[in-house]
């Protein structure tokens, strides 16, 4: 099941074919390398455009969110068994 986190994070990545590809993110004092992106989806939250990513890092699944209005990144959830 997913555990809600809702903490601001720092994300680094590259642009490929006009799309941002997250390569790593920093949560707390730890940096996580993105091994795989399993989902990338645009959506609106109360009129605010956002993009959600589900990423795998060292076998863990994280849900990241980019707010296009504030240009801020958030770790929304992490999968825990």
N, C-alpha and C positions, 0 to 999 in steps of 0.2 A: 504494500500500500504506500501511497505517497504521504510524506510528512511535510507539512507546511513550514516554510522557512521565512519568506518575505524579508530578505535582507539585501541591501544594496551591495553590488559587486563591481569589480573592474574586469572588463573583457577586452582581449586583444585578438585581432584577426586580420583577414585580407579580403579584398574585393575580387571576385571572379565572375565574369560575365554579368556585371552590373548587380551582383548580389553579395552581401556581406557573409563571410564564412568565419564563425568563431573558431579560433585555434587554441585559446587557453583563457582561463578566468581565475581571478584571485578572490577567494572567500576567506575572510579572516586573515590569518597569517600564511595560509597554504595556497599554492598555485596548482591548478588542475589543468592538465593537457587534455584537449578534446580528441578522443580517439575516433568518434563517429557521431554524425548528426543523424538522428532517426526521424526528426520532424522539424519542419520550418513552416510557420503559418502566420499570415497577416490577419489581424482582427481589429475591431473597434471596441473600446471600453468607455461607454458614455461619450462617444464622439471623439475620443483620443485614439489615434492610430498607434497600434503596437504590433510587434512581431514576437512570436513565441518560438523557442527552440527546445527540443528535447535532445540532450547530448549524453554520450557515454564517455566516462573518464575512469580508467582503471577498474572497469566492471561495474561502476556505479552509474545510475541514471539521474540526471538533473534536468529540471525545467527552468530555462532562462527566459527572461522577458526584456525586450528593448522598448522603451517608451520613445516614440518618434518625436513627440512634442518637447520633452525635457532632455532627450538624448541620454537618459539614464538607464542603467542596467540593473536588473533585480534577479536574485535567485529566489524563485517562487516555491519550488518543491524539490525534494530528493526522495528517491525510491528506497524504502527500507523493508526488509522482510521480517 
